């Protein structure tokens, strides 16, 4: 159905709609960079989710098991508490919403686990470190002296922290794919659907941040697309230091002849402003984006402002909330997040999964609660939201009337897998 609608849109002789109001999200916060570490302790929920005992949608979670805490001299561990580090870029002039939902998601899951009795005989405390994009290495060095592990950090440029983290043996439970090490095929199911729906989508413009990660993203995506028969006709970068000129980028995409844009970035700071820049154009390319764009609040606001969000195709590596009872773990995560007034978005859900991988690793290490032990257990299952066995699997979503709709596979409870 959607493929027909998309094709009809491309071939319509109707005049283009009037230019919409450009969606301009608020960026940056009043974060005090003189104190970049913030303890995140969400308030106790007024109506806690009804989860009986240490289970989560039929998945065992390691909270509340009888365990006397073993003595430990590891950083971030004392007799009663394990201190967890996470991160954000909220102090940045631009890109403040990159991964913005991750710290609160980790804190909500940590408080939920602590309320169930904690893990390995200890409660959990979450410290969030604001790197403002350019201070990741400084925050990483602080984390090395203060926390046991980093979980679900929402940094736009995490590679800047790799050297200090490696020096102190920091375990990083990161929910996003590593663009610098990509042993698995890159899922391009959304791109294939776009090409099927509109032949012009065979020509692709790649739009990524002007960072080392962005360079790796562009190379990886271009390689996968070229191998699949696409033509990459534009390779564009945008700065994270200040708001890009999205109209100029849109003009470059138009000049390239691309019918499809692959974009990496947050929903509010990147994807929607880029789409809005095409508002007055005769044609708007289809846009493929990742789980950071799975954000109902952002999409609804953008749709209300007239941004052409119906041109979006979003790939997520988990079953969406729209699947209802066919996505029990996603629903359980969302209930916990909502009960702590935390954001329920793609980034938040992935950070939640990263937390449960961390909690499983802590439980497995038991008396040997060290960074080295956690390093050996980084590939946890995330309480069933994402699984290593499904690393190449995705659900493709579209947007209809400001709401997400499932496109591929069309049956709830299933994912499409590469290869």
C-alpha atoms as one frame of an Amber mdcrd trajectory, in Angstrom:
protein
   0.000   0.000   0.000   2.680   2.499   0.999   4.803   1.624  -2.034   1.892
   2.550  -4.294   1.327   5.781  -2.382   4.988   6.723  -2.652   5.063   6.011
  -6.373   1.917   8.041  -6.933   3.446  10.937  -5.025   6.512  10.872  -7.251
   4.425  10.908 -10.457   1.727  13.381  -9.425   1.133  16.446 -11.641  -0.395
  18.380  -8.749   1.373  21.621  -7.815   3.765  21.341  -4.872   2.369  22.281
  -1.475   3.068  25.663   0.010   6.363  25.921   1.846   5.858  24.622   5.383
   6.970  26.366   8.521  10.561  25.243   9.075  10.801  22.969  12.082  13.367
  24.555  14.427  13.901  22.516  17.593  15.413  24.038  20.691  19.070  22.994
  20.944  21.481  23.114  23.805  20.640  23.472  27.482  21.657  25.439  30.511
  24.157  22.735  31.408  26.891  24.019  33.703  30.105  22.870  32.057  32.065
  23.628  35.236  30.335  20.602  36.715  29.979  18.196  33.790  29.037  15.191
  35.902  25.437  14.883  37.050  24.006  12.211  39.323  20.844  10.853  37.780
  18.375   9.494  40.299  14.912   9.508  38.743  12.057  10.074  41.155  10.279
   6.967  42.314   7.404   6.363  39.889   3.947   7.186  41.187   2.593   4.103
  39.472   5.372   1.503  39.172   5.047  -0.954  36.299   3.445  -4.217  37.327
   6.368  -6.577  36.873   6.366  -9.520  39.241   9.768 -10.297  40.648  13.034
 -10.254  38.702  11.583 -10.829  35.240  10.976  -8.575  32.273   8.472  -9.793
  29.694   9.441 -13.417  30.415  13.169 -12.621  30.381  15.000 -13.179  33.639
  16.782 -10.100  34.934  19.492 -10.331  37.567  17.910  -7.979  40.105  16.924
  -9.035  43.601  18.715 -12.355  43.627  20.075 -13.312  47.029  23.715 -12.313
  46.978  26.021 -11.001  49.658  28.338  -8.367  48.129  31.909  -9.597  47.941
  34.708  -7.205  48.920  36.043  -5.273  45.927  38.724  -2.668  45.389  37.590
  -1.892  41.840  36.871   1.729  40.883  33.171   2.526  41.157  32.369  -0.303
  43.541  31.869  -0.073  47.295  30.075  -2.225  49.853  26.621  -0.977  48.912
  26.695   0.622  45.458  27.983   0.149  41.928  28.526   3.475  40.156  27.673
   3.484  36.441  28.809   6.151  33.978  26.837   7.417  30.995  27.082  10.518
  28.840  25.484  13.239  26.759  26.364  16.272  24.612  23.781  18.673  25.994
  26.283  21.440  26.575  26.923  21.761  22.849  25.625  24.732  20.880  24.411
  22.254  18.294  23.888  18.489  18.441  22.572  18.711  21.987  19.857  16.180
  21.204  22.263  13.506  19.922  21.621  10.567  22.247  19.784  12.878  24.637
  17.409  10.177  25.879  20.140   7.720  26.820  21.282   8.938  30.283  17.767
   9.086  31.746  16.960   5.681  30.254  19.993   4.115  31.936  19.094   5.848
  35.219  15.478   4.655  35.039  16.507   1.048  34.432  19.133   1.254  37.200
  16.564   2.573  39.686  14.107  -0.108  38.636  16.744  -2.795  39.177  17.707
  -1.298  42.543  14.040  -1.238  43.589  13.881  -4.966  42.804  16.835  -5.564
  45.140  19.871  -4.498  43.157  22.411  -6.693  41.419  25.267  -8.706  42.941
  24.111  -7.513  46.360  24.488  -3.817  45.550  22.353  -0.902  44.453  23.139
   1.127  41.333  23.978   4.813  40.995  24.219   6.522  37.598  26.525   9.462
  36.826  26.028  11.300  33.517  28.944  13.211  31.973  28.281  16.099  29.570
  31.010  16.222  26.914  29.499  19.045  24.822  30.759  17.129  21.732  34.385
  18.310  22.053  35.209  17.138  25.598  34.705  13.378  25.332  38.342  12.569
  26.161  38.197  14.718  29.310  34.988  13.051  30.441  36.443   9.612  29.656
  39.442  10.319  31.898  37.092  11.355  34.702  35.022   8.201  34.227  38.181
   6.108  34.505  38.644   7.353  38.069  34.995   7.331  39.159  32.832   4.579
  37.599  32.949   0.828  37.069  31.678   0.881  33.467  30.175   3.196  30.857
  26.662   2.239  29.779  24.573   3.789  26.996  26.593   6.968  26.566  24.938
   9.271  24.034  28.099  10.892  22.700  28.110  11.974  19.056  31.897  11.409
  18.850  32.693   8.463  21.159  35.920   7.657  19.322  37.535  10.600  21.151
  37.251   8.641  24.387  38.695   5.373  23.129  42.303   6.029  24.148  41.662
   6.948  27.803  39.024   4.247  28.116  41.448   1.665  26.720  44.205   2.789
  29.088  42.035   2.118  32.143  40.345  -0.984  30.714  36.891   0.591  30.779
  34.038  -1.729  29.705  31.780   0.159  27.268  28.241  -1.188  26.932  27.373
   0.799  23.822  23.962   0.326  22.163  24.932   1.805  18.804  26.834  -0.040
  16.078  30.570   0.489  15.807  31.131   2.106  12.430  34.875   1.593  12.773
  34.548  -2.189  13.125  31.741  -3.651  11.013  32.097  -7.423  10.647  28.401
  -7.878   9.833  26.593  -6.836   6.644  25.009  -3.390   6.877  21.204  -3.677
   6.713  19.877  -1.639   3.801  16.325  -2.981   3.717  14.870   0.552   3.864
  17.010   1.624   0.903  15.864  -1.365  -1.149  12.240  -0.594  -0.377  12.763
   3.045  -1.360  14.250   2.033  -4.723  11.363  -0.351  -5.314   8.852   2.400
  -4.517  10.562   5.143  -6.522  13.173   4.391  -9.211  14.881   7.739  -8.541
  15.905   6.365  -5.126  18.574   4.300  -6.870  20.717   7.462  -6.707  21.714
   8.167  -3.101  23.162  11.146  -1.226  24.922  10.251   2.049  24.740  12.979
   4.729  26.775  12.377   7.890  28.571  14.392  10.604  32.018  15.806   9.836
  33.783  13.506  12.316  35.921  10.375  12.201  32.784   8.390  12.980  30.991
  10.159  10.147  33.791   9.290   7.743  33.551   5.633   8.765  29.755   5.726
   8.428  29.966   7.200   4.941  32.512   4.633   3.732  30.581   1.708   5.193
  27.199   2.801   3.859  28.572   3.735   0.428  30.289   0.354   0.151  27.095
  -1.523   1.041  24.953   0.542  -1.316  27.381   0.304  -4.237  27.627  -3.468
  -3.805  23.833  -3.619  -3.994  23.644  -1.647  -7.247  22.897   1.842  -5.916
  24.732   4.905  -7.229  26.136   7.140  -4.482  25.965  10.535  -6.189  26.765
  12.840  -3.247  28.798  12.490  -0.043  28.016  15.437   2.233  29.181  16.407
   5.732  27.752  18.714   8.374  29.481  20.196  11.401  28.457  19.386  14.963
  29.800  22.698  16.259  27.030  24.960  14.990  23.721  24.543  13.176  24.411
  23.597   9.544  22.951  25.427   6.588  20.372  22.768   5.778  19.030  24.699
   2.789  22.503  24.655   1.237  22.800  20.921   1.883  19.335  20.376   0.393
  20.392  22.346  -2.693  23.481  20.141  -3.072  21.331  17.014  -2.810  18.982
  18.387  -5.467  21.878  19.280  -7.762  23.289  15.751  -7.412  20.068  14.210
  -8.705  19.685  11.981  -5.643  16.239  10.529  -5.081  17.192   9.091  -1.703
  19.144  10.516   1.240  20.850   8.353   3.834  21.280  10.560   6.901  22.981
   9.897  10.231  22.007  12.120  13.146  19.312  12.878  15.667  15.676  13.396
  14.770  15.362  16.993  16.005  18.812  18.344  15.171  19.445  16.659  11.834
  16.772  14.609  10.089  13.747  16.889  10.441  15.609  20.168   9.695  17.039
  18.563   6.550  13.596  17.423   5.450  12.169  20.858   6.241  14.752  22.444
   3.969  13.090  20.666   1.037   9.684  22.099   1.958   9.478  24.511  -0.952
  11.041  22.137  -3.479   9.097  20.596  -6.348  10.168  17.152  -5.172  11.376
  15.861  -1.827  13.742  12.867  -1.836  12.978   9.880   0.316  15.096   9.841
   3.473  16.421   6.791   5.336  17.443   7.243   8.959  18.314   5.130  11.983
  16.863   4.492  15.457  17.638   8.023  16.720  14.738   9.152  14.502  12.360
   6.696  16.165  11.016   9.507  18.346   7.255  10.014  18.365   7.423  13.438
  20.019   9.852  14.760  17.421   7.897  13.316  14.492   4.550  14.593  15.766
   5.938  18.110  16.280   7.554  18.076  12.855   4.351  16.882  11.183   2.384
  19.631  12.928   4.882  22.188  11.581   4.366  20.907   8.049   7.699  19.110
   7.583   7.371  16.345   4.946   7.976  13.507   7.418   5.904  11.147   5.259
   9.086  10.895   3.151  10.915   9.135   5.978  11.920   5.485   6.162  13.406
   4.511   9.529  15.364   1.347  10.333  15.373   0.107  13.937  17.075  -3.067
  15.266  14.194  -4.094  17.527  10.456  -4.648  17.402   8.596  -1.309  17.540
   6.055  -0.218  20.120   3.502  -0.202  17.318   3.641  -4.025  17.362   1.809
  -4.010  20.713   1.663  -7.433  22.340   3.938  -8.807  19.607   6.790  -6.696
  21.064   6.585  -7.569  24.780  10.125  -6.548  25.740   9.847  -3.187  23.961
   6.540  -2.605  25.713   8.034  -3.530  29.100  10.975  -1.154  28.586   8.592
   1.634  27.556   6.448   1.121  30.668   9.466   1.469  32.939  10.780   4.525
  31.078   7.388   6.227  31.097   6.860   5.489  34.786  10.074   7.395  35.555
   9.096  10.234  33.184  12.011   9.279  30.906  11.935   9.690  27.148  10.607
   6.714  25.176  12.561   6.808  21.910  14.842   4.615  19.850  17.929   5.890
  21.648  16.311   5.415  25.053  15.209   1.867  24.257  18.657   0.905  22.994
  20.300   2.435  26.080  17.882   0.424  28.214  18.998  -2.748  26.453  22.631
  -1.780  27.039  21.897  -1.409  30.751  20.456  -4.910  31.007  23.497  -6.324
  29.210  25.608  -4.564  31.850  23.442  -5.865  34.706  23.688  -9.425  33.353
  27.475  -9.058  33.160  27.688  -7.777  36.762  25.609 -10.713  37.937  27.729
 -13.202  35.979  30.959 -11.778  37.399  29.638 -12.045  40.950  32.548 -12.121
  43.390  34.937 -11.181  40.575  33.386  -7.782  39.965  36.176  -6.161  37.966
  36.409  -4.241  34.727  38.336  -7.145  33.220  35.517  -9.560  33.971  32.933
  -7.180  32.496  35.097  -6.743  29.369  34.736 -10.465  28.716  30.944 -10.177
  28.837  30.227  -7.165  26.633  28.077  -9.082  24.150  25.053  -9.570  26.385
  21.552 -10.034  25.045  20.074  -6.821  26.477  17.136  -8.605  28.122  15.929
  -9.740  24.724  15.420  -6.349  23.016  18.404  -6.803  20.718  20.360 -10.018
  20.240  23.823 -10.607  18.836  22.377 -13.334  16.640  20.150 -10.702  15.033
  22.864  -8.069  14.495  21.877  -7.494  10.862  18.115  -7.530  11.432  15.872
  -4.473  11.217  12.268  -3.334  11.071  11.544  -0.614   8.505   9.005   2.018
   9.541   7.345   4.793   7.618   5.372   7.804   8.837   1.684   8.318   8.082
  -0.270  11.268   9.506   2.537  11.902  12.013   2.557   8.323  13.337   4.907
   5.406  12.694   3.675   2.544  10.513   5.367  -0.797   9.900   6.540  -1.401
   6.335   8.986  -4.304   6.390   8.257  -7.001   7.292   4.553  -6.287   7.159
   3.780  -8.856   9.869   4.109  -7.659  13.515   6.684  -9.445  15.637   9.143
 -10.072  12.777  12.370  -8.463  11.565  13.976  -8.320   8.122  17.555  -9.603
   8.115  20.438  -8.884   5.730  22.060 -11.634   3.740
